Amino acid sequence: MSVTNIHQAKTNLSKLIEAAERGEEVIIARNGKPVAAIVPIAPPNLGEQDTPGKRIEGIWAGEVGVSDPDWWKNDDEFIDLFYDVSKFEKNPDAA
């Protein structure tokens, strides 16, 4: 266990964190009085379900359904909004 003041801790934070990773405890003091500690933490114990980035096959089986089987088909009215230019032509009689 080592003791350091706040100024030294700000200057050498990365070194203090490396010490904590090695298992050491670092005490930070203000005016000689301990006020905080940098301590190592245990790595989280992740089960198979909680492992980040790992995909579990079939986890959603039977849970998801499609309500509209034709959801992928084009909607002509919607497409006309993009390609039917006549709807957007300026009317010379309009003020």
C-alpha distances in whole Angstrom, upper triangle without the diagonal:
4,7,10,14,16,18,15,14,18,19,16,15,17,14,11,13,13,10,10,13,12,10,6,5,6,7,11,13,17,18,15,15,12,14,13,10,10,10,12,15,18,21,24,26,29,33,36,37,34,33,34,36,38,41,43,47,49,46,49,52,55,53,54,58,60,62,64,65,67,64,64,67,68,69,72,72,69,70,73,70,69,72,75,76,79,77,75,78,79,83,85,86,83,82
4,7,10,13,15,12,11,15,16,13,13,15,12,10,12,13,10,11,14,13,12,8,7,5,6,9,10,14,16,13,13,11,13,12,10,10,11,13,17,20,23,26,28,31,35,38,39,36,35,35,37,39,43,45,48,51,48,51,54,56,54,55,59,61,63,65,66,68,64,64,68,68,70,73,72,69,70,72,70,69,72,75,75,78,76,75,78,78,82,84,85,82,81
4,7,10,12,10,10,13,14,13,13,15,13,10,13,15,12,13,16,16,15,11,9,6,5,6,7,10,12,9,10,8,11,10,9,10,12,15,19,22,25,27,30,33,37,40,41,37,37,36,39,41,44,46,50,52,50,52,55,58,55,56,60,62,64,66,67,68,65,65,68,69,70,73,72,69,70,72,70,69,72,75,75,78,76,74,77,78,81,83,84,81,80
4,7,8,6,6,10,11,10,11,13,12,9,13,15,12,13,17,17,17,13,11,7,6,5,6,9,10,9,10,9,11,10,10,11,14,16,20,23,26,28,32,34,38,40,41,38,37,36,39,41,44,47,50,52,50,52,55,58,55,56,60,61,63,65,66,67,64,64,67,67,68,71,71,67,68,71,68,67,70,73,73,76,74,72,75,75,78,80,82,79,78
4,6,5,6,9,10,11,11,15,14,12,15,17,16,16,20,20,20,16,14,10,8,5,5,6,8,7,9,9,10,10,11,12,16,19,22,26,28,30,34,36,40,42,43,39,39,38,40,43,46,48,52,54,51,53,56,59,56,57,60,62,63,65,67,68,64,64,67,67,68,71,70,67,67,70,67,66,69,72,72,75,73,71,73,74,77,79,80,77,76
4,5,5,6,9,10,10,14,14,12,14,17,16,16,20,21,21,18,15,12,10,6,6,6,9,10,11,10,9,10,11,12,16,19,21,25,27,29,33,35,38,41,41,37,37,36,38,41,44,46,50,52,49,51,54,57,54,54,58,59,61,63,64,65,61,61,64,64,65,68,67,63,64,67,64,63,66,69,68,71,69,67,70,70,73,75,77,73,72
4,5,5,6,9,10,13,14,13,15,18,17,18,21,22,22,20,18,14,13,9,10,9,11,12,14,14,13,13,14,15,18,21,24,27,29,31,35,37,41,43,43,39,39,37,39,42,45,48,51,54,51,53,56,58,56,56,59,61,62,64,65,66,62,62,65,65,66,68,67,64,64,67,64,63,66,68,68,71,69,67,69,70,73,75,76,73,72
4,5,5,6,8,11,10,10,13,15,14,16,18,19,20,17,15,12,11,9,10,11,12,13,14,14,14,13,14,13,17,19,22,26,27,30,33,35,39,42,42,38,37,36,38,41,44,47,50,53,50,52,56,58,55,56,59,60,62,64,65,66,62,62,65,65,66,69,68,64,65,68,65,63,66,69,69,72,70,68,71,71,74,76,78,75,74
4,5,5,5,9,9,7,10,12,12,13,16,17,17,15,13,9,9,7,9,11,13,13,14,13,12,11,11,10,14,16,19,22,24,26,30,32,36,38,38,35,34,33,35,38,41,43,47,49,47,48,52,54,52,52,56,57,59,61,62,63,59,59,62,62,63,66,65,61,62,65,62,61,64,67,67,70,68,66,69,69,72,74,76,73,72
4,6,5,9,10,10,11,14,15,15,17,19,20,18,16,13,13,10,12,12,15,16,17,15,14,13,13,12,16,18,20,24,25,27,31,33,36,39,39,35,34,32,34,37,40,43,47,49,46,48,51,54,51,51,55,56,57,59,60,61,57,57,60,60,61,63,63,59,60,62,60,58,61,64,64,67,65,63,65,66,69,71,73,69,68
4,6,8,9,10,12,14,14,16,18,19,21,18,18,14,15,12,14,15,17,17,19,18,17,16,16,15,18,20,22,26,27,29,33,34,38,40,40,37,35,34,35,38,42,44,48,50,48,50,53,56,53,53,56,58,59,61,62,62,59,58,62,61,62,65,64,61,61,64,61,59,62,65,65,68,66,64,67,67,70,72,74,71,70
4,6,5,6,9,10,11,13,14,16,17,15,15,12,13,12,14,16,18,18,19,17,17,15,14,12,15,17,20,23,24,26,30,32,35,37,38,35,33,32,33,36,40,42,46,48,46,48,51,54,52,52,55,56,59,60,61,62,58,58,61,61,62,65,64,61,61,64,61,59,62,65,65,69,67,65,67,68,72,73,75,72,71
4,5,5,6,9,10,11,12,14,15,14,13,11,12,11,14,16,18,18,19,17,16,13,12,10,13,14,16,20,21,23,27,28,32,34,35,31,30,28,30,33,36,39,42,45,43,44,48,50,48,48,52,53,55,57,58,58,55,55,58,58,59,62,61,58,58,61,59,57,60,63,63,66,64,62,65,66,69,71,73,70,69
4,5,5,6,9,10,10,13,14,14,14,12,15,14,17,19,22,22,22,20,19,16,14,11,13,14,16,19,19,22,25,27,30,32,33,29,28,26,28,31,34,37,40,43,41,43,46,49,47,47,50,51,54,55,56,57,53,53,56,56,58,60,60,56,57,60,57,56,59,62,62,65,64,62,64,65,69,71,73,70,69
4,5,5,6,9,10,11,13,11,12,11,13,13,17,19,21,21,21,19,19,16,14,11,13,13,16,19,20,23,26,28,32,34,35,31,30,28,30,33,36,39,42,45,43,45,48,51,49,50,53,54,57,58,59,60,57,56,59,60,61,64,64,60,60,63,61,59,62,65,65,69,67,65,68,69,72,74,76,73,73
4,5,5,6,9,10,11,9,9,7,10,10,14,16,19,18,18,15,15,13,10,8,10,11,14,17,18,21,25,27,30,33,34,30,29,28,30,33,36,38,42,44,42,44,48,50,48,49,52,54,56,58,59,60,57,56,60,60,61,64,64,60,61,64,62,60,63,66,66,70,68,66,69,70,73,75,77,74,73
4,5,5,6,9,10,9,10,9,12,12,16,19,22,21,21,17,17,13,11,7,8,8,11,14,15,18,21,23,27,29,30,27,25,24,26,29,32,35,38,41,38,41,44,47,44,45,49,50,53,54,55,56,53,53,56,57,58,61,61,57,58,61,59,57,60,63,63,67,65,63,66,67,71,73,75,71,71
4,5,5,6,9,9,11,10,14,15,19,22,24,23,23,20,20,17,14,10,11,10,12,14,15,19,22,23,27,29,30,27,25,25,26,29,32,35,38,41,39,41,44,47,45,46,50,51,54,56,56,57,54,53,57,58,59,62,62,59,59,62,60,58,61,64,65,68,66,65,68,69,72,75,76,73,73
4,5,5,7,5,7,8,11,13,17,20,23,21,21,18,18,15,12,9,9,9,12,14,16,19,22,25,28,31,32,29,27,27,29,31,35,37,40,43,41,43,46,49,47,48,52,54,56,58,59,60,57,56,60,61,62,65,65,62,62,65,63,62,64,68,68,71,70,68,71,72,76,78,80,77,76
4,5,5,5,6,7,11,13,16,20,23,21,20,17,17,13,10,7,6,5,8,11,13,16,19,22,25,28,29,26,25,25,27,29,32,34,38,40,38,41,44,46,44,46,49,51,54,56,56,58,55,54,58,59,60,63,63,60,60,64,61,60,63,66,67,70,68,67,70,71,74,76,78,75,75
4,5,7,9,11,14,16,20,23,26,25,24,21,20,17,13,10,8,6,8,10,11,14,17,19,23,25,27,24,22,22,24,26,30,31,35,38,36,38,41,44,42,43,47,49,52,54,54,55,52,52,56,57,58,61,62,58,58,62,60,58,61,64,65,68,67,65,68,70,73,75,77,74,74
4,6,9,11,15,17,21,24,27,25,25,21,22,18,15,12,10,8,11,12,13,17,19,22,25,27,29,26,24,25,27,28,32,34,37,40,38,41,44,47,45,46,50,52,55,57,57,59,56,55,59,60,62,65,65,61,62,65,63,62,65,68,68,72,70,69,72,73,77,79,81,78,78
4,7,10,13,16,20,23,26,23,23,19,20,17,13,10,8,6,9,10,12,16,18,21,24,27,29,26,25,25,28,29,33,34,38,40,38,41,44,47,45,46,50,52,55,57,58,59,56,56,60,61,62,66,66,62,63,66,64,63,66,69,70,73,71,70,73,75,78,80,82,79,79
4,6,10,13,16,20,22,20,19,16,17,14,11,9,7,7,11,13,15,19,21,24,28,30,32,29,28,28,31,32,36,37,41,44,41,44,47,50,48,49,53,55,57,60,60,62,59,59,62,63,65,68,68,64,65,68,66,65,68,71,71,75,73,71,74,76,79,81,83,80,79
4,7,10,13,17,19,17,16,13,13,11,7,6,5,7,10,13,16,19,22,25,28,31,32,29,29,29,32,33,37,38,42,44,42,44,47,50,48,49,53,55,57,59,60,62,59,59,62,63,65,68,68,64,65,68,66,65,68,71,71,74,72,71,74,75,78,81,82,79,78
4,7,10,13,16,14,13,10,11,9,6,5,7,9,13,16,19,21,25,27,31,34,35,31,31,30,33,35,39,40,44,46,44,46,49,52,49,51,54,56,58,60,62,63,60,60,63,64,65,68,68,64,65,68,65,64,67,70,71,74,72,70,73,74,77,79,81,78,77
4,6,10,13,11,10,6,8,6,4,6,9,12,15,18,21,24,27,30,33,36,37,33,33,33,36,38,41,43,46,49,46,48,51,53,51,52,56,58,60,62,63,64,61,61,65,65,66,69,69,65,66,69,67,65,69,71,72,75,73,71,74,75,78,80,81,78,77
4,7,10,9,8,6,6,5,6,8,11,14,17,21,23,25,29,31,35,38,38,35,34,34,36,39,42,44,48,50,47,49,52,54,52,53,56,58,60,62,63,64,61,61,64,65,65,68,68,64,65,68,65,64,67,70,70,73,71,69,72,73,76,78,79,76,75
4,6,5,5,4,5,7,9,11,14,18,21,24,27,29,32,35,38,41,42,38,38,37,40,42,46,47,51,53,50,52,55,58,55,56,59,61,63,65,66,67,64,64,67,68,68,71,70,67,68,70,68,67,70,73,73,76,73,71,74,75,78,80,81,78,76
4,5,5,6,7,9,12,14,18,21,24,27,30,32,35,37,41,44,44,40,40,39,42,45,48,50,53,55,52,54,57,59,56,57,61,62,64,66,67,68,65,65,68,68,69,71,71,67,68,71,68,67,70,73,72,75,73,71,74,74,77,79,80,77,75
4,6,8,10,13,15,18,21,24,27,31,33,35,38,41,44,47,48,44,44,43,46,48,51,53,57,59,56,58,61,63,60,61,64,66,67,69,71,72,68,69,72,72,72,75,74,71,72,74,71,70,74,76,76,79,76,74,77,77,80,82,83,80,78
4,7,9,12,14,16,19,23,25,29,32,34,37,40,43,46,47,43,43,43,45,48,51,53,56,58,55,57,61,63,60,61,64,66,68,70,72,73,69,69,73,73,73,76,75,72,73,76,73,72,75,78,77,80,78,76,79,79,82,84,85,82,81
4,6,9,12,15,18,21,24,27,30,32,35,38,41,44,45,41,41,41,44,46,49,51,55,56,53,55,58,60,58,59,62,64,65,68,69,71,67,68,71,71,72,75,74,70,72,74,71,70,74,76,76,79,77,75,78,78,81,83,84,81,79
4,6,8,11,14,18,20,23,26,28,31,34,37,40,41,37,37,37,40,42,46,47,51,53,50,51,55,57,54,55,59,61,62,65,66,67,64,64,68,68,69,72,71,68,69,72,69,68,71,74,74,77,75,73,76,76,79,81,83,79,78
4,7,11,13,17,19,22,25,27,30,32,36,39,39,35,36,35,38,40,43,45,49,50,47,49,52,54,51,53,56,58,59,61,63,64,61,61,65,65,66,69,68,64,66,68,65,65,68,71,71,74,71,69,72,73,76,78,79,76,74
4,7,10,13,15,19,21,23,26,29,32,35,35,32,32,31,34,37,40,41,45,47,44,46,49,51,48,49,53,55,56,59,60,61,58,58,62,62,63,66,65,62,63,66,63,62,66,68,68,71,69,67,70,71,74,76,77,74,73
4,6,10,12,16,18,20,23,26,30,33,33,30,30,29,32,34,38,39,43,45,42,44,47,49,47,48,52,54,55,58,59,60,57,57,61,62,62,65,65,61,63,66,63,62,65,68,68,72,69,68,71,72,75,77,78,75,74
4,7,9,13,15,18,21,24,27,30,31,27,27,26,29,31,35,36,40,42,40,42,45,47,45,46,50,52,53,56,57,58,55,55,59,59,60,63,63,59,60,63,61,60,63,66,66,69,67,66,69,70,73,75,77,73,73
4,6,10,13,15,18,21,25,28,28,25,25,25,28,30,33,34,38,40,38,40,43,46,43,45,48,50,53,55,56,57,54,54,58,59,60,63,63,60,61,64,61,60,64,66,67,70,68,67,70,71,74,77,78,75,74
4,7,9,12,15,18,22,24,26,22,22,22,25,26,30,31,35,37,35,37,40,43,41,42,46,48,51,53,54,55,52,52,56,57,58,61,62,58,59,62,60,59,62,65,66,69,67,66,69,70,73,76,77,74,74
4,6,9,12,15,18,21,22,19,19,19,22,24,27,28,32,34,31,34,37,39,37,39,43,45,47,50,51,52,49,49,53,54,56,59,59,56,57,60,58,57,60,63,64,67,65,64,67,68,71,74,76,72,72
4,6,9,12,15,18,20,17,16,17,21,21,25,26,29,32,29,32,35,37,35,37,41,43,46,48,49,51,48,48,52,53,55,58,59,55,56,60,58,57,60,63,64,67,65,64,67,69,72,75,76,73,73
4,6,9,12,15,17,14,13,14,17,18,21,22,26,28,26,29,32,34,33,34,38,40,43,45,46,48,45,45,49,50,52,55,55,52,53,56,55,54,57,60,61,64,62,61,65,66,69,72,74,71,71
4,6,9,12,13,10,10,12,15,16,19,20,23,25,23,25,28,31,29,31,35,37,40,42,43,45,42,42,46,48,49,53,53,50,51,54,53,52,55,58,59,62,60,59,63,65,68,70,72,69,69
4,7,10,11,9,9,12,15,15,18,18,22,23,21,24,27,29,28,30,34,36,39,42,42,44,42,42,46,48,49,53,53,50,51,55,54,53,56,59,60,63,61,61,64,66,69,72,73,70,71
4,7,8,6,6,9,12,11,14,14,18,20,17,20,23,26,24,26,30,33,35,38,38,41,38,39,42,44,46,49,50,47,48,51,50,49,52,55,57,60,58,58,61,63,66,69,71,68,68
4,5,5,6,10,13,11,13,12,16,17,15,18,20,23,22,24,28,31,34,36,37,39,37,37,41,43,45,49,50,47,48,51,50,50,52,55,57,60,58,58,62,64,67,70,71,68,69
4,6,6,9,11,8,10,9,12,14,12,16,18,21,20,22,26,29,32,34,34,36,35,35,39,41,43,46,47,45,45,49,48,47,50,53,55,58,56,56,60,62,65,68,70,67,68
4,6,9,10,8,9,8,11,12,10,13,15,18,17,19,23,26,28,31,31,34,32,32,36,38,40,44,44,42,43,46,46,45,47,50,52,55,53,53,57,59,62,65,67,64,65
4,6,9,8,10,10,14,15,13,15,18,21,19,21,25,27,30,32,33,35,33,33,37,39,40,44,45,42,43,46,45,44,47,50,52,55,53,53,56,58,61,64,66,63,64
4,6,6,9,10,13,16,14,17,19,22,21,22,26,28,31,34,34,36,33,33,37,39,41,44,45,42,43,46,45,44,47,50,52,55,53,53,56,59,61,65,66,63,64
4,6,8,11,14,17,15,17,20,23,21,22,25,27,30,32,33,34,32,31,35,37,39,42,43,39,40,44,43,41,44,47,49,52,50,50,53,55,58,61,63,60,61
4,6,10,13,15,14,16,19,22,21,21,24,26,29,31,31,32,30,29,33,34,37,40,41,38,38,42,41,39,42,45,47,50,48,48,51,54,57,60,61,59,60
4,6,10,13,12,14,17,20,19,20,23,26,29,31,30,32,30,29,33,35,37,41,42,39,39,43,42,41,43,47,48,52,50,50,53,56,59,62,64,61,62
4,6,9,9,11,13,17,16,17,20,22,25,27,27,29,27,26,30,32,34,38,39,36,37,41,40,39,41,44,46,49,48,48,51,54,57,60,62,59,60
4,6,6,9,11,15,14,16,19,21,25,27,26,29,27,27,31,33,35,39,40,38,38,42,42,41,43,46,48,51,50,50,54,56,59,62,64,61,63
4,6,8,9,13,13,14,17,19,23,25,24,26,25,25,29,31,34,37,39,37,37,41,41,40,42,45,47,50,49,49,53,56,58,62,63,61,62
4,5,5,9,10,11,14,17,20,22,21,24,23,24,27,30,32,36,37,35,36,40,40,39,41,44,47,49,48,49,52,55,57,61,62,60,61
4,6,9,9,10,14,17,20,23,22,25,24,24,28,31,33,36,38,35,36,40,40,39,42,44,47,49,48,48,52,55,57,61,62,59,61
4,6,5,7,10,13,16,19,19,22,20,21,25,28,29,33,34,32,33,37,37,36,39,41,44,46,45,45,49,52,54,57,59,56,58
4,5,7,10,13,16,18,18,21,20,21,25,28,30,33,35,33,34,38,38,38,40,42,45,47,46,47,50,53,55,59,60,58,59
4,6,8,11,14,17,16,20,19,21,24,27,29,33,34,32,34,37,37,38,40,42,45,47,45,46,50,53,55,58,59,57,59
4,7,10,13,16,16,20,19,20,24,27,28,32,33,31,32,36,36,36,38,40,43,45,43,44,48,51,53,56,57,55,56
4,7,10,13,13,16,15,17,20,23,24,28,29,27,29,32,32,32,35,37,40,42,40,41,44,47,49,53,54,51,53
4,6,9,10,13,12,15,17,21,22,25,26,25,27,30,30,31,33,35,38,40,38,39,43,45,47,51,52,49,51
4,6,6,9,9,11,14,17,18,22,23,22,23,26,27,27,29,31,34,36,34,36,39,42,44,48,48,46,48
4,6,9,9,12,14,17,17,20,21,20,22,25,26,27,29,30,33,35,33,35,38,41,42,46,47,44,46
4,5,5,9,10,13,13,17,18,17,19,22,23,24,26,27,30,32,30,32,35,38,40,43,44,42,44
4,6,8,9,13,14,17,19,19,20,23,24,25,26,27,31,32,31,33,36,39,41,45,46,44,46
4,5,6,9,10,13,16,15,16,19,20,21,22,24,27,29,27,30,33,36,37,41,42,40,43
4,6,8,9,13,15,13,15,18,19,19,21,23,26,28,26,28,31,34,36,40,41,39,41
4,7,9,12,15,13,13,17,18,18,19,21,25,27,26,27,30,33,36,39,40,39,41
4,7,9,12,11,11,14,16,16,17,19,22,24,23,25,28,31,33,37,38,37,39
4,6,9,8,7,11,12,13,13,15,19,20,20,21,24,28,30,33,35,33,36
4,6,5,6,9,10,12,13,14,17,19,17,19,22,26,27,31,32,30,33
4,5,5,6,9,10,10,11,14,15,15,17,20,23,25,28,29,28,31
4,6,5,7,9,10,10,13,14,12,15,18,21,22,26,27,25,28
4,5,5,7,9,10,13,15,13,15,18,21,23,26,27,26,28
4,5,5,6,8,11,13,13,14,17,20,22,26,28,26,29
4,5,5,5,8,10,9,11,14,17,19,23,24,23,26
4,6,6,8,10,8,9,13,16,18,21,23,21,23
4,6,8,11,10,10,13,16,19,22,24,23,25
4,6,9,9,10,12,16,18,21,24,23,25
4,6,6,8,10,13,15,19,21,20,23
4,5,5,7,10,13,16,18,17,20
4,5,5,9,10,13,15,15,18
4,6,9,10,14,15,14,17
4,6,9,12,14,13,15
4,6,9,12,11,14
4,6,9,8,10
4,5,5,9
4,6,8
4,6
4
